[in-house]
């Protein structure tokens, strides 16, 4: 209770600072203000992160009565459940933000619900929906969800002066300073080593990589296996099994995994020394239903990532869920704070959708707040101006995902990670939090004696 009270006080003080700054900007006559802020984050597992942000904003500009904030979400396709979670979180944010704006007497409100577009988890569709939002005057967009979509839109965002605030893109190669993309999660050069460390700690000596063959999947595979080889120099990695999710014959893919596992067993590795590194989206459910036909694939450990953590597509499929539980399918996703905003989002999604939200839903909620507070602080709905102050706003805002520090590339600089697996509990298969990875100490805390 003491820690919670301290967190609440800090959050109130931070919001107070932003309100004070915002009132100053909105009330001041038109002028140019330049501010330089340098923040140094304490030493993490690998490095000290220092960010320097210089902002120049024109204060006192006229704002419309209603500011549109767009959202590009996968409401269909491979990550539909993630998209549905983010949609509910964004709608909650709209309600909370507008109540806040009314309480402080702000001259505008935001509208997100009328600017939510379904990308179907397809980059080409994301381009179409992006163009539609731009034509309607949108300058800030929450999303898109996947790195493939962000990659497709990155140059368009710069050309159109539209800011993308992605809640979940993690591909390492998209950590590009100066572009019009901010990412509210850590990149895979942080997540990959966490997965590798979990495999190493759990005694995995032989790895079968099964990877979605897009730039996100292959990039996370690379980040994970590079770290694994350093942690387990005497370990062995099979030739990666990479598949196109749109064209793959998953029966053949599973046969390849079976052959690779059997090859390791024939070499003398025991089943508990073999791990399948499965980097996927919702197609994981289909793979698991097919893998369930082979006893040998249920004898080894399977490791996932933020692409599969908390996916209802897995737990809603009885065969896939049972297999995931048998293989102790362990998944990483960055940790959120547990603050009051977190509880609002969690309650809404549990009530509306009946499932535990993924971390990226909370990040989507924070994205709406950050965009609004940047407008409030500067008095302008302009992507360049918002882009210039967003790091400062983030450092002075405690959201549903906690404190956000951006690095030079506009990505979340560091995060702890939750470790989730599917278990049969209370009469059903569900996702259960089994451990946490602490970034600063580079260590795991496990919540069950099975680890």
Long-range contacts (C-beta under 8 A, 24 or more apart in sequence): 7-337, 7-339, 7-398, 8-339, 8-340, 10-398, 11-339, 11-340, 11-398, 14-396, 14-397, 14-398, 15-397, 15-398, 17-396, 18-373, 18-376, 18-377, 18-393, 18-396, 18-397, 19-104, 19-376, 21-377, 22-106, 22-373, 22-376, 22-377, 23-104, 25-57, 25-59, 25-60, 25-377, 25-378, 25-379, 26-59, 26-60, 26-106, 26-107, 26-376, 26-379, 27-60, 28-59, 28-60, 29-59, 29-60, 30-58, 30-59, 30-60, 30-61, 31-58, 31-59, 31-60, 32-56, 32-57, 32-58, 32-59, 33-57, 33-59, 35-392, 37-391, 37-392, 37-395, 39-395, 39-405, 41-405, 41-413, 41-414, 42-440, 43-440, 44-414, 44-439, 44-440, 44-442, 45-193, 45-439, 45-440, 45-441, 45-442, 46-442, 49-405, 49-407, 49-413, 49-414, 51-391, 51-405, 51-406, 51-407, 51-408, 51-413, 53-388, 53-391, 53-392, 55-388, 55-389, 55-392, 56-388, 57-377, 57-378, 57-380, 57-385, 57-388, 57-389, 58-378, 58-380, 58-385, 59-378, 59-379, 60-379, 61-378, 61-379, 61-380, 61-382, 63-107, 63-108, 63-375, 63-379, 63-380, 63-381, 64-108, 64-381, 65-107, 65-108, 65-109, 66-108, 66-109, 66-110, 66-111, 67-108, 67-109, 67-110, 67-111, 67-372, 67-375, 67-381, 68-110, 68-111, 68-112, 68-114, 68-115, 68-136, 68-137, 68-138, 68-139, 69-110, 69-111, 69-112, 69-115, 69-138, 69-140, 69-141, 69-142, 69-368, 69-371, 69-372, 70-112, 70-115, 70-116, 70-117, 70-133, 70-136, 70-138, 70-140, 70-141, 70-142, 71-112, 71-115, 71-116, 71-117, 71-141, 71-142, 71-143, 71-364, 72-117, 72-119, 72-126, 72-129, 72-130, 72-133, 72-141, 72-142, 72-143, 72-144, 72-145, 72-149, 72-153, 73-116, 73-117, 73-118, 73-119, 73-143, 73-144, 73-145, 74-118, 74-119, 74-120, 74-121, 74-144, 74-145, 74-146, 75-118, 75-119, 75-120, 76-118, 76-120, 76-121, 77-119, 77-120, 77-121, 77-122, 78-121, 78-245, 78-281, 78-282, 78-283, 79-121, 79-145, 79-146, 79-281, 79-282, 79-307, 80-121, 80-282, 80-313, 81-282, 81-311, 81-312, 81-313, 81-353, 81-355, 82-145, 82-168, 82-311, 82-358, 82-360, 82-361, 83-118, 83-119, 83-121, 83-145, 84-353, 85-349, 85-353, 85-355, 85-357, 85-358, 85-360, 85-361, 86-142, 86-143, 86-145, 86-167, 86-168, 86-360, 86-361, 86-364, 87-116, 88-345, 88-348, 88-349, 88-352, 88-353, 88-357, 88-361, 89-345, 89-348, 89-349, 89-357, 89-361, 89-362, 89-364, 89-365, 89-400, 90-116, 90-142, 90-364, 90-365, 90-367, 90-368, 91-348, 92-344, 92-345, 92-348, 92-365, 93-364, 93-365, 93-366, 93-367, 93-368, 93-369, 94-368, 96-341, 96-344, 96-369, 97-368, 97-369, 97-372, 101-372, 101-376, 106-376, 108-375, 110-368, 110-372, 112-142, 112-368, 119-143, 119-144, 119-145, 119-149, 121-145, 121-146, 121-149, 121-281, 122-149, 123-148, 123-149, 123-151, 123-152, 123-153, 124-152, 126-152, 126-153, 127-152, 127-153, 127-156, 130-156, 130-157, 130-162, 131-156, 133-162, 134-160, 134-162, 138-162, 139-163, 139-381, 139-382, 139-383, 139-386, 140-165, 140-371, 140-381, 140-383, 140-386, 141-165, 142-166, 142-167, 142-364, 142-367, 142-368, 142-371, 143-167, 143-364, 144-169, 145-169, 145-360, 146-216, 147-171, 147-174, 147-214, 147-215, 147-216, 147-219, 148-214, 148-215, 148-216, 150-174, 150-181, 150-183, 151-215, 154-179, 154-180, 154-181, 157-181, 161-382, 161-383, 161-384, 162-383, 163-371, 163-383, 163-386, 163-387, 163-390, 165-367, 165-370, 165-371, 167-360, 167-361, 167-363, 167-364, 167-366, 167-367, 168-306, 168-360, 168-363, 170-216, 170-220, 170-306, 171-215, 171-216, 171-219, 171-220, 172-219, 172-223, 173-215, 173-219, 175-407, 175-409, 175-411, 176-409, 177-408, 177-409, 177-410, 179-410, 180-383, 180-387, 181-410, 182-387, 182-390, 182-406, 182-410, 182-411, 183-410, 183-411, 183-412, 184-363, 184-364, 184-366, 184-367, 184-401, 184-404, 184-412, 185-306, 185-334, 185-359, 185-360, 185-363, 185-411, 185-412, 185-415, 186-334, 186-411, 186-412, 186-413, 186-414, 186-415, 187-409, 187-411, 188-216, 188-219, 188-220, 188-223, 189-223, 190-414, 190-415, 190-439, 191-220, 191-223, 191-305, 191-306, 191-332, 191-334, 191-417, 192-220, 192-222, 192-223, 192-224, 192-225, 192-226, 192-227, 193-223, 193-224, 193-227, 194-332, 194-417, 194-437, 195-224, 195-227, 195-277, 195-303, 195-305, 195-332, 196-224, 196-225, 196-227, 196-228, 196-231, 197-227, 197-231, 197-437, 197-442, 197-444, 198-303, 198-330, 198-332, 198-419, 198-437, 198-444, 199-228, 199-232, 199-275, 199-277, 199-303, 200-228, 200-231, 200-232, 201-444, 202-275, 202-301, 202-330, 202-451, 203-272, 203-273, 204-232, 204-235, 204-273, 204-274, 204-275, 204-301, 204-303, 205-232, 205-234, 205-235, 205-236, 205-269, 205-273, 205-274, 206-235, 206-236, 206-237, 206-238, 206-264, 206-267, 206-269, 206-273, 206-274, 206-275, 207-235, 207-236, 207-237, 207-238, 207-274, 207-275, 207-276, 207-277, 208-238, 208-241, 208-257, 208-260, 208-261, 208-264, 208-274, 208-275, 208-276, 208-277, 208-300, 209-237, 209-238, 209-240, 209-241, 209-276, 209-277, 209-279, 210-240, 210-241, 210-243, 210-253, 210-257, 210-276, 210-277, 210-278, 210-279, 210-280, 210-287, 211-240, 211-241, 211-242, 211-243, 211-277, 211-278, 211-279, 211-280, 212-242, 212-243, 212-245, 212-279, 212-280, 212-281, 212-283, 212-307, 213-242, 213-243, 213-244, 213-245, 214-245, 216-307, 217-242, 217-279, 217-280, 217-307, 218-242, 220-279, 220-305, 220-307, 221-277, 221-279, 224-277, 224-279, 225-277, 236-264, 236-267, 236-269, 238-263, 238-264, 245-280, 245-281, 245-283, 248-283, 250-283, 250-286, 250-287, 250-290, 251-290, 253-287, 254-287, 254-290, 254-291, 254-293, 254-294, 254-297, 257-291, 257-297, 258-291, 258-294, 258-296, 258-297, 261-296, 261-297, 261-300, 262-296, 265-296, 271-296, 271-299, 271-300, 272-300, 272-301, 274-300, 274-301, 275-300, 275-301, 275-302, 275-303, 276-300, 276-301, 276-302, 276-303, 276-327, 277-303, 278-302, 278-303, 278-304, 278-308, 278-329, 279-304, 279-305, 279-307, 280-304, 280-307, 280-308, 281-307, 281-308, 281-311, 282-308, 282-311, 282-313, 282-314, 284-308, 284-311, 284-313, 284-314, 284-320, 285-311, 285-313, 285-314, 285-316, 285-317, 285-320, 286-320, 288-314, 288-317, 288-319, 288-320, 288-323, 288-324, 289-317, 289-319, 289-320, 289-323, 291-323, 292-319, 292-320, 292-322, 292-323, 297-327, 298-323, 298-326, 298-327, 300-327, 301-327, 301-328, 301-330, 302-327, 302-328, 302-329, 302-330, 303-329, 303-330, 303-331, 304-329, 304-330, 304-331, 304-332, 305-331, 305-332, 305-333, 306-331, 306-332, 306-333, 306-334, 306-358, 306-359, 306-360, 309-333, 309-358, 309-359, 309-418, 309-420, 309-431, 310-355, 310-356, 310-357, 310-358, 310-420, 310-431, 311-358, 312-353, 312-355, 314-422, 315-355, 315-422, 315-428, 315-429, 315-430, 315-431, 318-429, 321-422, 321-429, 322-424, 322-429, 324-421, 324-422, 324-429, 325-421, 325-422, 325-423, 325-424, 325-429, 328-421, 328-450, 329-421, 329-422, 330-419, 330-420, 330-421, 330-434, 331-419, 331-420, 331-421, 332-417, 332-418, 332-419, 332-437, 333-358, 333-359, 333-360, 333-417, 333-418, 333-420, 334-359, 334-401, 334-412, 334-415, 334-416, 334-417, 334-418, 335-359, 335-415, 335-416, 335-417, 335-418, 335-436, 336-362, 336-363, 336-400, 336-401, 336-402, 337-398, 337-399, 337-400, 337-401, 337-402, 337-403, 339-398, 339-399, 339-400, 339-402, 341-365, 341-366, 341-399, 341-400, 342-400, 342-401, 344-400, 345-400, 356-430, 356-431, 359-401, 359-418, 362-399, 362-400, 362-401, 363-400, 363-401, 365-399, 365-400, 366-397, 366-399, 366-400, 366-401, 366-404, 369-397, 369-399, 370-394, 370-397, 370-399, 370-404, 373-397, 414-439, 415-439, 419-444, 419-446
